[in-house]
Amino acid sequence: MNEALSKFEFWLNKNFTEAFHDLNKPISEEKIGLLEKTIPIKPPKNLINFIKKHNGQKGDSGWIIDDSELLLLSEMNY
């Protein structure tokens, strides 16, 4: 996942710079722990790896994937 995420970030920075800079900062370990205690299933490792780098996007640029905004963890329905 880390290699794929690095490639995605590289591509985004090169081809859609404003969206790259629209990505949020990582989520805290404390909030990840709260997520793991809140939902009845173990969150997918790829989701955890992603939000450890980028907790969604600010929404100031165009949407990044298939005309969809990357949501903050707090905006996801779980």
MDAnalysis code that builds the backbone (N, CA, C; Angstrom):
import MDAnalysis as mda
import numpy as np

u = mda.Universe.empty(234, n_residues=78, atom_resindex=np.repeat(np.arange(78), 3), trajectory=True)
u.add_TopologyAttr("name", ["N", "CA", "C"] * 78)
u.add_TopologyAttr("resid", np.arange(1, 79))
u.add_TopologyAttr("resname", ["MET", "ASN", "GLU", "ALA", "LEU", "SER", "LYS", "PHE", "GLU", "PHE", "TRP", "LEU", "ASN", "LYS", "ASN", "PHE", "THR", "GLU", "ALA", "PHE", "HIS", "ASP", "LEU", "ASN", "LYS", "PRO", "ILE", "SER", "GLU", "GLU", "LYS", "ILE", "GLY", "LEU", "LEU", "GLU", "LYS", "THR", "ILE", "PRO", "ILE", "LYS", "PRO", "PRO", "LYS", "ASN", "LEU", "ILE", "ASN", "PHE", "ILE", "LYS", "LYS", "HIS", "ASN", "GLY", "GLN", "LYS", "GLY", "ASP", "SER", "GLY", "TRP", "ILE", "ILE", "ASP", "ASP", "SER", "GLU", "LEU", "LEU", "LEU", "LEU", "SER", "GLU", "MET", "ASN", "TYR"])
u.atoms.positions = np.array([
    [0.822, -1.198, 0.000],
    [0.000, 0.000, 0.000],
    [0.861, 1.253, 0.000],
    [1.937, 1.262, 0.763],
    [2.768, 2.461, 0.836],
    [3.360, 2.823, -0.513],
    [3.765, 1.807, -1.283],
    [4.320, 2.074, -2.611],
    [3.233, 2.635, -3.535],
    [2.051, 2.038, -3.493],
    [0.944, 2.526, -4.320],
    [0.559, 3.949, -3.923],
    [0.536, 4.228, -2.624],
    [0.206, 5.573, -2.160],
    [1.266, 6.578, -2.597],
    [2.522, 6.195, -2.530],
    [3.604, 7.077, -2.992],
    [3.468, 7.382, -4.478],
    [3.134, 6.366, -5.275],
    [2.940, 6.570, -6.712],
    [1.746, 7.492, -6.966],
    [0.664, 7.296, -6.204],
    [-0.523, 8.137, -6.328],
    [-0.179, 9.593, -5.980],
    [0.550, 9.795, -4.891],
    [0.940, 11.150, -4.487],
    [1.834, 11.799, -5.548],
    [2.790, 11.039, -6.082],
    [3.675, 11.553, -7.123],
    [2.879, 11.981, -8.342],
    [1.961, 11.102, -8.790],
    [1.148, 11.414, -9.965],
    [0.277, 12.644, -9.701],
    [-0.359, 12.672, -8.547],
    [-1.246, 13.772, -8.203],
    [-0.469, 15.087, -8.148],
    [0.700, 15.084, -7.545],
    [1.513, 16.296, -7.450],
    [1.944, 16.789, -8.827],
    [2.208, 15.859, -9.725],
    [2.651, 16.221, -11.073],
    [1.488, 16.655, -11.975],
    [0.328, 16.003, -11.845],
    [-0.767, 16.203, -12.787],
    [-1.947, 17.011, -12.257],
    [-2.079, 17.123, -10.953],
    [-3.217, 17.829, -10.355],
    [-2.731, 18.426, -9.029],
    [-1.765, 19.339, -9.160],
    [-1.048, 19.882, -8.016],
    [-1.970, 20.471, -6.964],
    [-3.007, 21.179, -7.401],
    [-3.896, 21.796, -6.409],
    [-4.617, 20.744, -5.572],
    [-4.924, 19.592, -6.166],
    [-5.560, 18.510, -5.400],
    [-4.550, 17.861, -4.449],
    [-3.311, 17.743, -4.877],
    [-2.272, 17.200, -4.001],
    [-2.154, 18.055, -2.734],
    [-2.161, 19.367, -2.914],
    [-2.042, 20.277, -1.774],
    [-3.345, 20.384, -0.977],
    [-4.407, 19.821, -1.507],
    [-5.706, 19.816, -0.831],
    [-5.841, 18.633, 0.141],
    [-4.913, 17.684, 0.063],
    [-4.957, 16.543, 0.973],
    [-4.708, 17.005, 2.406],
    [-5.458, 16.451, 3.336],
    [-5.307, 16.800, 4.752],
    [-4.103, 16.117, 5.366],
    [-3.735, 16.615, 6.533],
    [-2.660, 16.016, 7.324],
    [-3.140, 14.674, 7.893],
    [-2.220, 13.875, 8.412],
    [-2.586, 12.563, 8.975],
    [-3.538, 12.680, 10.158],
    [-4.203, 11.589, 10.427],
    [-5.062, 11.492, 11.599],
    [-4.197, 11.004, 12.773],
    [-4.598, 11.324, 13.972],
    [-3.811, 10.935, 15.146],
    [-4.019, 9.453, 15.474],
    [-3.018, 8.873, 16.108],
    [-3.122, 7.482, 16.565],
    [-4.288, 7.336, 17.541],
    [-4.532, 8.374, 18.329],
    [-5.640, 8.354, 19.287],
    [-6.980, 8.186, 18.570],
    [-7.169, 8.918, 17.469],
    [-8.423, 8.816, 16.719],
    [-8.535, 7.479, 15.996],
    [-7.419, 6.933, 15.566],
    [-7.446, 5.603, 14.953],
    [-7.878, 4.581, 15.998],
    [-7.345, 4.697, 17.203],
    [-7.738, 3.802, 18.286],
    [-9.214, 3.918, 18.605],
    [-9.734, 5.149, 18.589],
    [-11.160, 5.367, 18.834],
    [-11.995, 4.715, 17.736],
    [-11.556, 4.844, 16.495],
    [-12.247, 4.198, 15.380],
    [-12.312, 2.691, 15.598],
    [-11.183, 2.108, 15.955],
    [-11.118, 0.654, 16.137],
    [-12.010, 0.188, 17.289],
    [-12.240, 1.043, 18.274],
    [-13.118, 0.692, 19.390],
    [-14.589, 0.935, 19.061],
    [-14.857, 1.836, 18.103],
    [-16.219, 2.267, 17.799],
    [-16.948, 1.338, 16.847],
    [-16.238, 0.868, 15.815],
    [-16.920, 0.048, 14.811],
    [-16.794, -1.435, 15.168],
    [-17.778, -2.225, 14.766],
    [-17.796, -3.643, 15.167],
    [-16.839, -4.539, 14.384],
    [-16.186, -4.004, 13.355],
    [-15.235, -4.813, 12.576],
    [-13.880, -4.120, 12.576],
    [-12.853, -4.861, 12.260],
    [-11.514, -4.278, 12.167],
    [-11.439, -3.474, 10.866],
    [-11.034, -2.206, 10.950],
    [-10.934, -1.408, 9.721],
    [-9.884, -1.988, 8.776],
    [-10.127, -1.889, 7.471],
    [-9.145, -2.401, 6.508],
    [-7.783, -1.725, 6.700],
    [-6.745, -2.511, 6.610],
    [-5.380, -2.000, 6.795],
    [-5.065, -0.879, 5.808],
    [-5.553, -0.995, 4.565],
    [-5.292, 0.052, 3.571],
    [-5.920, 1.385, 3.984],
    [-7.087, 1.338, 4.586],
    [-7.716, 2.567, 5.078],
    [-6.863, 3.181, 6.181],
    [-6.437, 2.365, 7.121],
    [-5.607, 2.861, 8.221],
    [-4.307, 3.451, 7.686],
    [-3.662, 2.753, 6.765],
    [-2.412, 3.267, 6.172],
    [-2.635, 4.608, 5.479],
    [-3.771, 4.733, 4.785],
    [-4.037, 5.983, 4.071],
    [-4.274, 7.134, 5.042],
    [-5.127, 6.921, 6.047],
    [-5.436, 8.047, 6.952],
    [-4.262, 8.375, 7.873],
    [-3.294, 7.476, 7.955],
    [-2.070, 7.816, 8.680],
    [-1.228, 8.816, 7.890],
    [-1.517, 8.956, 6.597],
    [-0.820, 9.950, 5.762],
    [-1.712, 11.129, 5.429],
    [-2.975, 10.852, 5.102],
    [-3.907, 11.900, 4.671],
    [-5.308, 11.580, 5.178],
    [-5.822, 12.422, 6.031],
    [-7.193, 12.234, 6.515],
    [-8.140, 12.968, 5.565],
    [-8.360, 12.381, 4.414],
    [-9.252, 12.981, 3.422],
    [-8.645, 14.207, 2.769],
    [-9.523, 15.041, 2.249],
    [-9.068, 16.277, 1.616],
    [-9.906, 17.438, 2.127],
    [-9.363, 18.646, 1.968],
    [-10.045, 19.844, 2.461],
    [-11.296, 20.148, 1.638],
    [-11.247, 19.851, 0.361],
    [-12.392, 20.121, -0.507],
    [-12.285, 21.462, -1.211],
    [-11.087, 22.075, -1.172],
    [-10.893, 23.367, -1.823],
    [-10.581, 23.222, -3.308],
    [-10.119, 22.050, -3.716],
    [-9.813, 21.814, -5.129],
    [-10.886, 20.905, -5.699],
    [-10.693, 20.499, -6.928],
    [-11.615, 19.533, -7.512],
    [-11.507, 18.199, -6.801],
    [-12.504, 17.400, -6.949],
    [-12.492, 16.081, -6.328],
    [-11.457, 15.207, -6.999],
    [-10.891, 14.318, -6.232],
    [-9.706, 13.592, -6.678],
    [-10.015, 12.299, -7.430],
    [-10.944, 11.488, -6.940],
    [-11.160, 10.162, -7.526],
    [-12.589, 10.038, -8.038],
    [-12.731, 9.813, -9.340],
    [-14.044, 9.583, -9.947],
    [-15.094, 10.597, -9.484],
    [-14.737, 11.865, -9.564],
    [-15.661, 12.929, -9.166],
    [-16.157, 12.770, -7.732],
    [-15.310, 12.240, -6.869],
    [-15.663, 12.060, -5.463],
    [-14.597, 12.684, -4.579],
    [-15.044, 13.283, -3.501],
    [-14.131, 13.871, -2.535],
    [-13.647, 12.788, -1.576],
    [-12.380, 12.854, -1.192],
    [-11.857, 11.956, -0.165],
    [-12.323, 12.507, 1.179],
    [-13.151, 11.749, 1.870],
    [-13.762, 12.226, 3.108],
    [-12.808, 12.171, 4.289],
    [-13.058, 13.062, 5.238],
    [-12.409, 12.964, 6.543],
    [-12.945, 11.723, 7.236],
    [-12.185, 11.148, 8.119],
    [-12.670, 9.995, 8.855],
    [-13.970, 10.341, 9.581],
    [-14.055, 11.536, 10.122],
    [-15.256, 11.940, 10.871],
    [-16.484, 12.091, 9.979],
    [-16.296, 12.167, 8.662],
    [-17.433, 12.295, 7.736],
    [-17.922, 10.944, 7.209],
    [-17.158, 9.896, 7.480],
    [-17.537, 8.567, 6.993],
    [-18.624, 7.992, 7.889],
    [-19.549, 7.298, 7.276],
    [-20.616, 6.638, 8.040],
    [-20.134, 5.254, 8.434],
    [-19.897, 5.065, 9.696],
    [-19.474, 3.757, 10.200],
    [-20.189, 3.431, 11.468],
])
